[in-house]
Amino acid sequence: MSTLLTKRLARSLWRTKLRLYSVILMIVVGVFAGISFGTYANSTQTLYDNIYADDENGVNLPDIWVENSAATWDGATADSLCQIISEQWPDPSMPLETCEPRMVINGLMFH
């Protein structure tokens, strides 16, 4: 009889521990997610202000995007592409001031 009670007590305690560990794990995951989302929101708070600022200190969006998903250009190819675009620029009243070749890698959060 004592053995049965001991086994039943052990099963009951194990169920309680399992529930306790589950609740603690859910709380830890929730806190971690809250901290992660809060940090992300804090870091992106002024991101779009800097992107869309159209002044001397701002980072203005480009007028032309050239995408090449098949290969990666080296520096000389990117410079020659800028040279070709500036030579074939359609409107001389609005000249091409700068050409900045950049590589965008898929999977990065901010690009």
QUITA-V634861 format. One record per backbone hydrogen bond with DSSP energy under -1.0 kcal/mol. CO is the residue of the C=O (numbers start at 1). NH is the residue of the N-H. If there is no record, write none. Layout:
BEGIN
CO | NH
CO | NH
END
This chain:
BEGIN
1 | 5
2 | 6
3 | 7
4 | 8
5 | 9
6 | 10
7 | 11
8 | 12
9 | 13
10 | 14
11 | 15
12 | 16
13 | 17
14 | 18
15 | 19
16 | 20
17 | 21
18 | 22
19 | 23
20 | 24
21 | 25
22 | 26
23 | 27
24 | 28
25 | 29
26 | 30
27 | 31
28 | 32
29 | 33
30 | 34
31 | 35
32 | 36
33 | 37
34 | 38
35 | 39
36 | 40
37 | 41
38 | 42
39 | 43
40 | 44
46 | 50
47 | 51
48 | 52
50 | 59
74 | 78
75 | 79
76 | 80
77 | 81
78 | 82
79 | 83
80 | 84
81 | 85
82 | 86
83 | 87
84 | 88
105 | 108
END
